Amino acid sequence: MKKRMGRPSKGPRSYVNSPIADAAVAKLERYCELTGEAKGPTVARIFEAHLDDLGLEELEAGAAQPRFELDESKRTA
């Protein structure tokens, strides 16, 4: 029996579901219509491209900073 050759695996994947505003979906659908791309891979590509914009490194660095507790009884103003 002949072995079938398919497309190579993209590796482990997870699904993330999120509601998206109707106006954004309309633009996405129009883009996909014009390019022939499927919505799922298009959204994944856009999402992955903007992950660095979240500033994860800065958030992690801030989480490592010591926290100072304020005495609320001495609060003025």
VMD Tcl script that builds the backbone (N, CA, C; Angstrom):
set m [mol new atoms 231]
animate dup $m
set s [atomselect $m all]
$s set {name element resname resid chain x y z} {
  {N N MET 1 A 0.847 -1.172 0.000}
  {CA C MET 1 A 0.000 0.000 0.000}
  {C C MET 1 A 0.896 1.239 0.000}
  {N N LYS 2 A 0.535 2.211 -0.826}
  {CA C LYS 2 A 1.311 3.429 -0.964}
  {C C LYS 2 A 1.072 4.367 0.223}
  {N N LYS 3 A 2.169 4.901 0.767}
  {CA C LYS 3 A 2.075 5.819 1.893}
  {C C LYS 3 A 1.698 7.207 1.373}
  {N N ARG 4 A 0.697 7.821 1.996}
  {CA C ARG 4 A 0.264 9.150 1.583}
  {C C ARG 4 A 1.162 10.215 2.190}
  {N N MET 5 A 1.439 11.226 1.405}
  {CA C MET 5 A 2.237 12.358 1.866}
  {C C MET 5 A 1.285 13.532 2.087}
  {N N GLY 6 A 1.233 14.012 3.298}
  {CA C GLY 6 A 0.409 15.168 3.616}
  {C C GLY 6 A 1.284 16.347 3.962}
  {N N ARG 7 A 0.641 17.397 4.391}
  {CA C ARG 7 A 1.431 18.569 4.768}
  {C C ARG 7 A 2.113 18.298 6.106}
  {N N PRO 8 A 3.265 18.907 6.332}
  {CA C PRO 8 A 3.971 18.692 7.591}
  {C C PRO 8 A 3.197 19.287 8.772}
  {N N SER 9 A 3.369 18.700 9.919}
  {CA C SER 9 A 2.699 19.171 11.127}
  {C C SER 9 A 3.210 20.548 11.523}
  {N N LYS 10 A 2.316 21.373 12.058}
  {CA C LYS 10 A 2.708 22.683 12.581}
  {C C LYS 10 A 3.070 22.578 14.053}
  {N N GLY 11 A 3.079 21.387 14.587}
  {CA C GLY 11 A 3.423 21.185 15.986}
  {C C GLY 11 A 2.196 21.247 16.877}
  {N N PRO 12 A 2.405 21.156 18.184}
  {CA C PRO 12 A 1.280 21.174 19.120}
  {C C PRO 12 A 0.495 22.483 19.019}
  {N N ARG 13 A -0.797 22.390 19.055}
  {CA C ARG 13 A -1.678 23.552 18.952}
  {C C ARG 13 A -2.743 23.483 20.026}
  {N N SER 14 A -3.251 24.645 20.424}
  {CA C SER 14 A -4.382 24.753 21.350}
  {C C SER 14 A -5.394 25.695 20.742}
  {N N TYR 15 A -6.660 25.485 21.075}
  {CA C TYR 15 A -7.716 26.365 20.599}
  {C C TYR 15 A -8.021 27.410 21.653}
  {N N VAL 16 A -8.189 28.660 21.191}
  {CA C VAL 16 A -8.558 29.773 22.060}
  {C C VAL 16 A -9.791 30.415 21.435}
  {N N ASN 17 A -10.883 30.398 22.164}
  {CA C ASN 17 A -12.117 30.996 21.663}
  {C C ASN 17 A -12.337 32.341 22.318}
  {N N SER 18 A -12.733 33.322 21.526}
  {CA C SER 18 A -12.967 34.655 22.059}
  {C C SER 18 A -13.985 35.375 21.193}
  {N N PRO 19 A -14.907 36.093 21.838}
  {CA C PRO 19 A -15.830 36.895 21.029}
  {C C PRO 19 A -15.080 38.078 20.408}
  {N N ILE 20 A -15.413 38.383 19.178}
  {CA C ILE 20 A -14.774 39.478 18.446}
  {C C ILE 20 A -15.879 40.397 17.937}
  {N N ALA 21 A -15.631 41.695 17.990}
  {CA C ALA 21 A -16.614 42.676 17.541}
  {C C ALA 21 A -17.025 42.415 16.085}
  {N N ASP 22 A -18.312 42.635 15.799}
  {CA C ASP 22 A -18.845 42.378 14.461}
  {C C ASP 22 A -18.089 43.126 13.370}
  {N N ALA 23 A -17.703 44.370 13.639}
  {CA C ALA 23 A -16.985 45.153 12.626}
  {C C ALA 23 A -15.640 44.508 12.294}
  {N N ALA 24 A -14.952 43.995 13.304}
  {CA C ALA 24 A -13.664 43.334 13.072}
  {C C ALA 24 A -13.857 42.029 12.305}
  {N N VAL 25 A -14.916 41.301 12.630}
  {CA C VAL 25 A -15.196 40.048 11.922}
  {C C VAL 25 A -15.507 40.326 10.458}
  {N N ALA 26 A -16.244 41.392 10.197}
  {CA C ALA 26 A -16.570 41.747 8.815}
  {C C ALA 26 A -15.286 42.027 8.025}
  {N N LYS 27 A -14.337 42.748 8.628}
  {CA C LYS 27 A -13.064 43.022 7.959}
  {C C LYS 27 A -12.280 41.734 7.746}
  {N N LEU 28 A -12.272 40.871 8.756}
  {CA C LEU 28 A -11.577 39.590 8.648}
  {C C LEU 28 A -12.165 38.753 7.520}
  {N N GLU 29 A -13.485 38.677 7.475}
  {CA C GLU 29 A -14.141 37.887 6.430}
  {C C GLU 29 A -13.847 38.452 5.044}
  {N N ARG 30 A -13.838 39.775 4.925}
  {CA C ARG 30 A -13.523 40.401 3.636}
  {C C ARG 30 A -12.082 40.104 3.246}
  {N N TYR 31 A -11.162 40.200 4.201}
  {CA C TYR 31 A -9.755 39.888 3.942}
  {C C TYR 31 A -9.621 38.447 3.454}
  {N N CYS 32 A -10.269 37.537 4.156}
  {CA C CYS 32 A -10.173 36.120 3.797}
  {C C CYS 32 A -10.800 35.855 2.424}
  {N N GLU 33 A -11.867 36.562 2.132}
  {CA C GLU 33 A -12.500 36.429 0.818}
  {C C GLU 33 A -11.540 36.879 -0.292}
  {N N LEU 34 A -10.848 37.984 -0.067}
  {CA C LEU 34 A -9.941 38.523 -1.080}
  {C C LEU 34 A -8.665 37.709 -1.236}
  {N N THR 35 A -8.177 37.130 -0.129}
  {CA C THR 35 A -6.900 36.404 -0.177}
  {C C THR 35 A -7.060 34.901 -0.347}
  {N N GLY 36 A -8.239 34.380 -0.046}
  {CA C GLY 36 A -8.435 32.936 -0.111}
  {C C GLY 36 A -7.957 32.210 1.127}
  {N N GLU 37 A -7.498 32.954 2.142}
  {CA C GLU 37 A -7.055 32.346 3.392}
  {C C GLU 37 A -8.257 31.982 4.252}
  {N N ALA 38 A -8.077 30.989 5.105}
  {CA C ALA 38 A -9.113 30.622 6.064}
  {C C ALA 38 A -9.040 31.550 7.270}
  {N N LYS 39 A -10.163 31.735 7.955}
  {CA C LYS 39 A -10.200 32.652 9.095}
  {C C LYS 39 A -9.307 32.200 10.244}
  {N N GLY 40 A -9.356 30.927 10.618}
  {CA C GLY 40 A -8.591 30.441 11.758}
  {C C GLY 40 A -7.100 30.706 11.641}
  {N N PRO 41 A -6.465 30.257 10.569}
  {CA C PRO 41 A -5.034 30.518 10.418}
  {C C PRO 41 A -4.697 32.010 10.323}
  {N N THR 42 A -5.601 32.798 9.744}
  {CA C THR 42 A -5.371 34.237 9.638}
  {C C THR 42 A -5.377 34.877 11.011}
  {N N VAL 43 A -6.367 34.535 11.845}
  {CA C VAL 43 A -6.438 35.075 13.199}
  {C C VAL 43 A -5.221 34.630 14.005}
  {N N ALA 44 A -4.820 33.374 13.875}
  {CA C ALA 44 A -3.658 32.858 14.596}
  {C C ALA 44 A -2.399 33.625 14.200}
  {N N ARG 45 A -2.221 33.882 12.911}
  {CA C ARG 45 A -1.041 34.610 12.432}
  {C C ARG 45 A -1.021 36.034 12.994}
  {N N ILE 46 A -2.160 36.717 12.971}
  {CA C ILE 46 A -2.237 38.086 13.498}
  {C C ILE 46 A -1.969 38.092 14.998}
  {N N PHE 47 A -2.590 37.167 15.720}
  {CA C PHE 47 A -2.424 37.062 17.166}
  {C C PHE 47 A -0.963 36.830 17.538}
  {N N GLU 48 A -0.334 35.852 16.890}
  {CA C GLU 48 A 1.054 35.525 17.196}
  {C C GLU 48 A 1.986 36.690 16.883}
  {N N ALA 49 A 1.685 37.456 15.837}
  {CA C ALA 49 A 2.527 38.592 15.466}
  {C C ALA 49 A 2.481 39.697 16.514}
  {N N HIS 50 A 1.399 39.777 17.273}
  {CA C HIS 50 A 1.239 40.867 18.234}
  {C C HIS 50 A 1.449 40.452 19.694}
  {N N LEU 51 A 1.856 39.243 19.943}
  {CA C LEU 51 A 2.102 38.804 21.320}
  {C C LEU 51 A 3.189 39.621 22.002}
  {N N ASP 52 A 4.187 40.041 21.253}
  {CA C ASP 52 A 5.268 40.833 21.846}
  {C C ASP 52 A 4.779 42.203 22.303}
  {N N ASP 53 A 3.679 42.694 21.733}
  {CA C ASP 53 A 3.118 43.987 22.123}
  {C C ASP 53 A 2.532 43.964 23.537}
  {N N LEU 54 A 2.332 42.793 24.102}
  {CA C LEU 54 A 1.737 42.688 25.437}
  {C C LEU 54 A 2.695 43.112 26.545}
  {N N GLY 55 A 3.993 43.126 26.268}
  {CA C GLY 55 A 4.971 43.531 27.275}
  {C C GLY 55 A 5.117 42.515 28.391}
  {N N LEU 56 A 5.100 41.241 28.059}
  {CA C LEU 56 A 5.184 40.180 29.050}
  {C C LEU 56 A 6.463 40.266 29.871}
  {N N GLU 57 A 7.585 40.588 29.223}
  {CA C GLU 57 A 8.854 40.677 29.946}
  {C C GLU 57 A 8.806 41.768 31.014}
  {N N GLU 58 A 8.206 42.911 30.662}
  {CA C GLU 58 A 8.098 44.007 31.622}
  {C C GLU 58 A 7.196 43.624 32.788}
  {N N LEU 59 A 6.108 42.935 32.494}
  {CA C LEU 59 A 5.210 42.486 33.559}
  {C C LEU 59 A 5.905 41.493 34.486}
  {N N GLU 60 A 6.663 40.562 33.898}
  {CA C GLU 60 A 7.373 39.589 34.718}
  {C C GLU 60 A 8.448 40.265 35.559}
  {N N ALA 61 A 9.131 41.256 35.001}
  {CA C ALA 61 A 10.148 41.980 35.751}
  {C C ALA 61 A 9.505 42.753 36.899}
  {N N GLY 62 A 8.344 43.331 36.664}
  {CA C GLY 62 A 7.626 44.053 37.710}
  {C C GLY 62 A 7.140 43.139 38.804}
  {N N ALA 63 A 6.765 41.932 38.450}
  {CA C ALA 63 A 6.290 40.962 39.440}
  {C C ALA 63 A 7.420 40.534 40.360}
  {N N ALA 64 A 8.667 40.651 39.888}
  {CA C ALA 64 A 9.817 40.245 40.695}
  {C C ALA 64 A 10.246 41.340 41.663}
  {N N GLN 65 A 9.700 42.534 41.510}
  {CA C GLN 65 A 10.064 43.643 42.390}
  {C C GLN 65 A 9.419 43.466 43.757}
  {N N PRO 66 A 10.115 43.903 44.814}
  {CA C PRO 66 A 9.517 43.794 46.150}
  {C C PRO 66 A 8.307 44.718 46.271}
  {N N ARG 67 A 7.315 44.279 46.992}
  {CA C ARG 67 A 6.102 45.059 47.213}
  {C C ARG 67 A 6.177 45.717 48.576}
  {N N PHE 68 A 5.779 46.971 48.631}
  {CA C PHE 68 A 5.752 47.700 49.891}
  {C C PHE 68 A 4.311 47.780 50.373}
  {N N GLU 69 A 4.095 47.371 51.595}
  {CA C GLU 69 A 2.757 47.449 52.177}
  {C C GLU 69 A 2.585 48.811 52.824}
  {N N LEU 70 A 1.500 49.472 52.521}
  {CA C LEU 70 A 1.217 50.777 53.105}
  {C C LEU 70 A 0.295 50.615 54.302}
  {N N ASP 71 A 0.566 51.395 55.330}
  {CA C ASP 71 A -0.285 51.377 56.514}
  {C C ASP 71 A -1.472 52.300 56.225}
  {N N GLU 72 A -2.624 51.710 55.957}
  {CA C GLU 72 A -3.812 52.480 55.584}
  {C C GLU 72 A -4.291 53.399 56.712}
  {N N SER 73 A -3.952 53.105 57.956}
  {CA C SER 73 A -4.420 53.947 59.075}
  {C C SER 73 A -3.696 55.299 59.091}
  {N N LYS 74 A -2.538 55.396 58.454}
  {CA C LYS 74 A -1.779 56.642 58.436}
  {C C LYS 74 A -1.988 57.415 57.149}
  {N N ARG 75 A -2.935 56.988 56.358}
  {CA C ARG 75 A -3.198 57.622 55.067}
  {C C ARG 75 A -3.845 58.994 55.283}
  {N N THR 76 A -3.349 59.986 54.551}
  {CA C THR 76 A -3.918 61.332 54.622}
  {C C THR 76 A -4.479 61.695 53.257}
  {N N ALA 77 A -5.314 62.700 53.231}
  {CA C ALA 77 A -5.890 63.252 52.007}
  {C C ALA 77 A -7.294 62.879 51.828}
}
mol reanalyze $m
mol bondsrecalc $m
mol representation Tube
mol addrep $m
